[in-house]
Amino acid sequence: MAKKFGGIELGETFGGYEIANLPVNKLPQEVASAMGAVNSTPLLGATYNPIWYVGKQTVNGVNYLFIAEDIRATKNKDKSIVGLVINVPPGEQSIQGAGAKIDRIIESEELAPEIQAAFATAEKTLVGVSYKPVMYIGKQIVRGENHFIVCEAKTIYPNAQPRAVVFVLNIFEGKPSIVGILPISAGTKDEQTLFGYAFTW
């Protein structure tokens, strides 16, 4: 039976993850400690500002999945939006993030061919902002299918800063349309409503 996340059938990106879906200002202590330990690692070349804590997965310890800003240690502090998986080894989950390390950085996601083609067609109707898929959340059966994709959105002008959004794409009888684009924010607002479904970021 497929897991459900606010009415959405989860995609394989979330396979095996216990969905926490928490705002980053309400992280459990062990999760905050793991993120802090990673960011304090010397010579990492980047820091990671969590935007959305998605959940955890038990595999060779615990993996924690985030949507985060990847802030490079460059003169301009170049940013991008990524999926970030942090691993804490077995037996160390309660020791202030001891042994925490980056397991994987997801810079972009290759969508299924039908979804990719629909996404490309729909994106062409938008002017002034580019969207790069970072993580496929899942689908919702409505009039056709709604597909929920976390994207890096970037206004097309020099030195524009990227932001994280959920891009909602509908495909009905082979025709794509944009249902909406919802910003993901790490602010103090705990809950936003996404087209009739409550999400706690």
C-alpha positions, 0 to 999 in steps of 0.5 A, a space after each residue: 500500500 502506497 504511503 500518503 502525504 497530504 493526499 499525495 501518493 509518495 514517489 520513490 524518492 521518499 521510499 523507506 523514509 518515515 515522513 516527519 514533515 517538520 518546520 526547521 524551527 521545530 527539529 528534534 534535538 538529534 536531527 538538529 545536532 546532526 545538521 550542526 555537526 555536518 556544518 561544523 566539519 572543517 574544509 567542507 567547502 559549503 554550509 547547508 541551511 535547512 529549509 524543510 525537514 522531510 523525514 528519516 530512514 533507518 539504514 546503517 544508522 539513520 539517514 535524515 532527509 532535508 531540502 536545504 540551501 547549499 551555500 558555497 564558500 566562495 566570494 559571492 557565497 553562491 547558493 543552490 537548492 538541494 536535497 540533502 541526506 545526512 547519515 548518523 552511524 549506528 549507536 550514535 544518534 543520541 550523542 550530539 550528532 557524533 559521526 554525522 556525515 553527508 551521505 548524498 547531495 541531490 542537485 537535480 532529479 531526472 523525472 520520468 519521461 512523460 512527466 519531464 516532457 510535460 514539465 518542460 512544456 509547462 515551464 515554457 509558458 512561464 516568463 522570467 523564472 527558471 525551474 530545476 527539478 530537485 526532488 519528486 514528491 509524488 502524485 495525486 489522482 484528480 482530473 488527470 494527475 497532479 505531480 508535486 515536484 520540489 524545484 529550485 526557482 531562479 529569477 532570470 537576472 544577474 546574481 539572482 538568489 535561488 529559492 525552493 518551491 513546490 511546482 504542481 503540474 497537472 497532466 490531463 489527457 496528455 496535456 500539461 498545465 500548472 496548478 500552482 507554485 508554492 514557496 517553501 520557507 524556513 520561517 516561523 509559519 508552521 503550516 501552509 495550505 497546498 491546494 486543499 491539503 495541509 503541509 507542515 513545513 
